[in-house]
Amino acid sequence: MTDTTTSEATASATSAPTSADPIKVDIWSDVQCPWCYIGKRKFEAGAAQFDGAVDVEYHSYELSPDTPVDYAGTPVQYLSEKKGMPLAEVEQMLERVTGIAESVGLHYDYDSVHQTNTVISHELLHYAKAHDRQLDMMERLLKAYFIDGRHVGRIEDLADLAAEIGLDRADVVRSLTSHEHLAAVKADVAQAGAYGIQGVPFFVIDGRYGISGAQDPTAFAQALDQARADRLADPTYV
């Protein structure tokens, strides 16, 4: 998740963008990824340094698809089991990431985190995208998981969170119960595999450049500048 390599990514487009169009940023992430929330804040800071428009879309990536919805242990126990690390070592790792989160204004509370399966939360993000509220929903889910101690793996809890940002709670329950957007989640995961994404956050800038990890804001600002420069230099840029 903390890989800092930068690579090219390819994507298809129906028509060439112009220099005046927003720079499209596709972000693969998981609701239970601590670096994804940190990376979100660093990307937002980098985008604020960029003097053009940015269009952000989140995509699904499941770090631990085998996690039970109601995992009985703590995040420390889960990571110890998953990574084969001593509990003390995992605690040190989480202390480090908590400190980094603090540096970007995020107050992680691992004592209250509910380790869970996140596939339904990804379905909710696709539902929110269909209702033009995906960015708000992603922020609410990350805050719910890392800061507020809310459960993000159960339909009723997710519907409550969706209602908090103004989405229709009953319709959210309908959608999540029928798994209306599960195919879209799986498509995102498959696309991540096609790109060779092995950890998140992963940012695809304008369908061409990939940035892996929670980079410094300047790295994102420079990538956005470069994408715009490429458009100006090549009118057939896609």
N, C-alpha and C positions, 0 to 999 in steps of 0.2 A: 504493500500500500504506500510505502514511502519512497518508491523508486523515483529517481529524478531524471531519467533519461528522456530525451525529446526525439520524436520520430515523425515520419510522414504517415498520414492516413489518407485514404482515398474514399471518395463518395461520389455518387452520381447526382446530376442535377438536370432539370428539364430545360433550363436556360441559363445563360451566363449572367452572374450578378454584376451590377455596376458599382462604381466606387461610392455612390451615394446610398446604396442599400446597406442595411445593418450587417455587421459581421456576425455570421451564425456561429454559435458556440454550442456544441453538443457535449453534455457532461454525463459520463457513466459514473454511477455512485450507488451506495447502499445506505439505507437509513441507519444501520447499526455500525457504520464505519466512522470512527472518530476522526480520521484524517479527512474524510469527506466534508465534515462540518468546518473543520479548520481550513481546508482548501476552498470551500465556498466563501468564507470571509476574505481569504487572500485574493481570490479571483475578483470578488466584488471591489476590493481596494484597487486592484490592477485596472479593472474596467473603469473605475472612477478617474484614473489617470489618463485614459484614452479619450480623445475629444470627438469620437464618433459614436454612432449608435451600435448597440449590441443586442442580438436576439438569442436568448438562452433557452435551451430545451434539455430537460433531464431524461436520462435513459436508465433502465433497470440493470442492476448487477447484483447477483446474490452471492455474498461472501460465504455464507454457511447455509446452503439450502436444506441440509439435513437436520438443522436445529429444530427441536420440538417447539410448538407454539407456547406451551407452558413449561419451559425448562425450569426444573426445581432448584437449581443451584444459583450461584452468583456469577457475574461476568468473570471474576478471577478464577473460579473453579472451572468454568467453561473453557476459558483460554488455556488453562493449565492442561485440561484433558485434550483439547484439540491440538495444541502445539507440543505437548509432551514436555512442558516446562515446569519447574518447581513453582509452588505458589508464591514464594517470596520473590522470585524473578519476575513473575507476571505482575505482582504488586508494584515493583519498581518500574516496570514498563508502563503501567497505567499512570503512575505518578508523573512520569516524564511527559506523557501525552497530555495529561491534565494541565501541567505547567505550560505547555505550548499552547493549549487552548486558551488558557488565561491571558496569554500574550496578545491574543486577537479578540479579547473581550468575551470569551465563552467560559462559563463556570460549570464544568462537568461535575456531575455528582454520581460517581460509580456506585456508591452505597445504595442508591435508589434505582439503578438501572434494572429493567426487566429484560433479561436475555430472551430472545424469541426468534421465531421464523418470520422473515420480512416479506415473503412473497405477496401477501394480501396488501401490505402497505404500498408495494409497487403497483398493484392493481389500482389502488386509490390514487396514486400519482397520475396514472393514465386517465382515470376518470376526471381528475382535476384539470388535466391538460385539455380534455374535450370540453370543459366548461371555462377555459381561459383563466384558471386559477392555479396552475401547476407550481409556479414559483412560490406563491404563498403557502401552498400545501407542503412543499418540500421543507420550507423553513419551519413550519409548525411541527412536522414530524420529527425533524432533527432535534428541535428544542424539547419536544415531548420526551424523546428517548434519553437524551444525554443530560438534560437539566431538570426537567419536571418530574421524572420518575413515572411517566405514564406508560401504559402497555400499547405497543404498536403492532401486535400480531393477531388481535382479535377484532372481529367485525364490529361489534358494538362499541368498543373503545375507539376504533378508527372513525366510526360514524360520528362519535362525539367530537373528535378533533376536527373533522370536516365541517361539522355544524358551526364550530367556533370561528371558522373563516368565512361563513356565510353560505356554504353549500347545503343543499336540501338533504337533511339527514335520512329521511325515509328512502329517498332515491339512491343515496349512497349504499344503504343496507341492501336494497334490491340489486344494485350493480355488483356489489362484492359477494353477495350470496350466490348469484348466478355466474360468478367469475367472468363477467362480461369482457374484461380487459386482460384476462390471463394470456391469451394468444399474443397480445402486444408485448407483454412482459417477456415472454419466451423469445419473441422476435428480437428484442433488445439484447437479450443474453446471447443469442446466436450471432448478432452483429458484432458484439464485443469479441466473440471468438474469432470471427472473420478478420477483425482488425488486429488480432493478436494481443488484446488487452488481458493482462494477467493480474491486475490489481487496480484498485480505485482509491482516490478519484482519478479519472482520465478525461482530459479535455481535448476535443477535436475542434480546431479553429478553422472555420470557413470550409469545412469538408476536406482539408488538406493536411494541416499540421497537427500533430499530437503532442500533448504535454502530460506527462505522468507525474502524479504526486501533488502535494500541497506546496507548490512553488512560492517563491517570494512574489509580491504584487508586481514588481518590475518585470518579471519574466512574462507574466500575462499581458501587461501593457505593451511590451516589445513585440509579442506574438500578434497582438491585434494590429499594431502599427505595420508589421511586416505583411500581414494579410491584406491590408488596404493598399500598401505599396505595390504588392503583386498585382492587384486588380488594375491599378493605374498603369503599370508597366506593360500589361498584357490584356488587351480588351477581350481576348478569347478565353481568359482565365475562367475555369470552372472548378 
